[in-house]
């Protein structure tokens, strides 16, 4: 589908979104203008689509979806935009593949992404961390996105020597994180 400039888009709701009912495949389609906030480009997801995906996923924030923008797909996450609305950030690769930029109207199709996004832990990383139980525990407690970036960083080293150096740095960083992490305290009661 060709993109249109925002000035040619129909007027109405914020973001000039045009919603289309859910398709038989479970996809939700709409058209929206790409906005730019600092360096990030995004589209606002129509409220009814955001709420439907929220109900379907069972999550109240950060909903994993497969987004098809102008026919190009990517696994992304809807993020809260305030007031019960959601925003779809368009990374550079998706935006360039879709051939669109800020101010243009694009066709968007969203499907809930039920697939796992976790990466397998490389054997050498797993073995090295298991020799240090506190580091292994700190690794397991990382948020899924941080764990994924950590694994990608470690896996980008190809030579055995580089992987060994990164393993040493990883253990040090995780032990430091485990030792310096603030301990959770029991909640205090409010005094009346």
Secondary structure, 3 states (H helix, E strand, C coil): CCCEEHHHCCCCCHHHCEEECCCCCCCEEEEEECEEECCEEEEEECHHHHHHHHHHHCCCCCEEEEEEECCEEEEEEEEEEECCEEEEEECHHHHHHHCCCCCEEEEEEEEECCCCCCCCCCHHHHHHHHCCHHHHHHHHCCCHHHHHHHHHHHHCCCCHHHHHHHHHHHHHHHHHHHHHCCCCCCCCCCCC
